[in-house]
Amino acid sequence: MSTLDDAVRFTFDGRDLTAAPGQTVGAALVTSGVTAWRGTRKEGRPRGLFCGIGVCFDCLVTVDGVSNQRACLVDLCDGMDVRGNLADDAGAPDSAEEAR
């Protein structure tokens, strides 16, 4: 069981958060109560973790300045700056086909 001493610290949209070591960015966001972090291009529908295995592209985030990272595949590291695109997501795909 992890303690606060070994917690991983990161920011999400400017908020300081902590997570257990070994989590992906997506798992850390969900366990922190964040369930949607981007909106679809056409209708702005909220998206977050869906498949959890990197197939669907619903969980795209910007990690340390690198956009379009699948949160379910990126291992969380101490000090990461994670950004969502819930308010304005003009460039993110609505589907996996658009992402390719």
Secondary structure, DSSP 8 states (H G I E B T S, - for coil): ---GGG-EEEEETTEEEEE-TT-BHHHHHHHTT----EE-TTT--EE--SSSSSSS-TTEEEETTEEEEETTTSB--TT-EEE-BSS--TTS-SSHHHH-
